[in-house]
Amino acid sequence: MTDLDSHQAAQSARRKPALPDAAALMAKLLWSVPETAFMCGVGVRTVWRLMADPDSGFPTPRRVRGRTLLARDEVLAFLAKGASR
């Protein structure tokens, strides 16, 4: 008699999380650092560097319940100046 499992083997977990949906992000007023990085087309580390540099002109982050959030409109205005991409 053969030992057969009634369930298929689980798929291995992905190392990278799925990319967010740009249309869904545009509906949000506040973006997290990874969401901001995705919309700016840069890495998360670059967003942290821009926030740390007072001469960059990057929007000031807000701290809400221990999370760092950025206002969508301020980030889009920063991008409109052509400062990042």
Secondary structure, DSSP 4 states (H G I P E B T S, - for coil): -----SSPPPPPPPSSPPPPPHHHHHH-SEEEHHHHHHHHTS-HHHHHHHHH-TTS-PPPPEEETTEEEEEHHHHHHHHHTT---
